[in-house]
Amino acid sequence: VAPEVTMYIQPSKNFVMKKHSGPLTTKEEMERDFKAFLYSLFEEGSFLKRFLKVYKHMKRLGNLAVSSCEHLLQNKELMSYLEESKF
């Protein structure tokens, strides 16, 4: 099970992959958010300003992860498939 928009999870002939919609609509949007987080880790400035920026980005990424899980759980078709396949 993977979100439709993902940076690393790829289909394989070794397993069945089911995708679900999520809060992000494009890979570029996901990469932009992730890069913004990484850049904030190495920015110049006072500790407090850097800490607050990193915290803001971590909070955003955390909210995206929670939202992705909510989308998965609300996908009745996929949830039925997983239940029927004894996933």
C-alpha positions as CSV (number, residue, x, y, z in Angstrom):
1,V,0.0,0.0,0.0
2,A,1.5,3.3,-1.1
3,P,0.3,6.9,-1.7
4,E,-0.2,7.9,-5.3
5,V,2.4,10.6,-4.9
6,T,5.6,9.1,-3.5
7,M,9.3,9.7,-4.0
8,Y,10.7,6.2,-3.4
9,I,8.1,3.5,-3.4
10,Q,8.0,1.9,-6.8
11,P,5.9,-1.0,-8.2
12,S,7.6,-4.4,-8.5
13,K,6.8,-7.7,-10.2
14,N,7.5,-9.3,-6.8
15,F,4.4,-7.9,-5.0
16,V,1.0,-6.4,-5.7
17,M,1.0,-2.7,-5.1
18,K,-2.1,-0.8,-4.2
19,K,-2.1,3.0,-4.3
20,H,-4.4,5.5,-2.5
21,S,-4.9,9.2,-2.8
22,G,-3.3,11.5,-0.4
23,P,-3.0,15.2,0.5
24,L,-0.2,15.9,-2.0
25,T,-1.2,16.0,-5.7
26,T,2.3,16.0,-7.4
27,K,5.7,14.6,-6.8
28,E,7.1,18.1,-7.3
29,E,5.0,19.4,-4.4
30,M,6.3,16.6,-2.2
31,E,9.9,17.2,-3.2
32,R,9.5,21.0,-2.6
33,D,8.2,20.4,0.9
34,F,11.0,17.9,1.7
35,K,13.7,20.2,0.3
36,A,12.4,23.2,2.2
37,F,12.7,21.1,5.4
38,L,16.3,20.0,4.5
39,Y,17.4,23.5,3.7
40,S,16.0,24.8,7.0
41,L,18.3,22.4,8.8
42,F,21.4,24.0,7.4
43,E,20.4,27.7,7.3
44,E,22.5,30.4,8.9
45,G,21.2,32.4,11.8
46,S,20.4,32.2,15.4
47,F,19.6,28.9,17.0
48,L,16.1,30.0,18.0
49,K,15.2,31.1,14.4
50,R,16.6,27.9,12.9
51,F,14.8,25.8,15.6
52,L,11.5,27.5,14.9
53,K,11.9,27.0,11.1
54,V,12.8,23.3,11.5
55,Y,9.9,22.8,13.9
56,K,7.5,24.5,11.4
57,H,8.6,22.2,8.6
58,M,8.5,19.1,10.8
59,K,5.0,20.0,11.9
60,R,4.0,20.3,8.2
61,L,5.5,17.0,7.2
62,G,3.9,15.3,10.3
63,N,0.5,16.8,9.3
64,L,1.0,15.5,5.8
65,A,1.7,12.0,7.1
66,V,-1.4,12.0,9.3
67,S,-3.5,13.3,6.4
68,S,-2.1,10.5,4.2
69,C,-3.2,7.9,6.7
70,E,-6.6,9.5,7.0
71,H,-7.0,9.3,3.2
72,L,-6.0,5.7,3.3
73,L,-8.5,4.8,6.0
74,Q,-11.3,6.6,4.3
75,N,-10.8,4.7,1.0
76,K,-13.6,2.2,1.5
77,E,-12.7,0.3,-1.7
78,L,-9.0,-0.2,-0.7
79,M,-9.9,-1.0,2.9
80,S,-12.3,-3.7,1.6
81,Y,-9.7,-5.1,-0.6
82,L,-7.2,-5.3,2.2
83,E,-9.7,-6.9,4.5
84,E,-10.7,-9.5,1.9
85,S,-7.1,-10.3,1.1
86,K,-6.3,-10.8,4.8
87,F,-3.7,-8.0,4.6
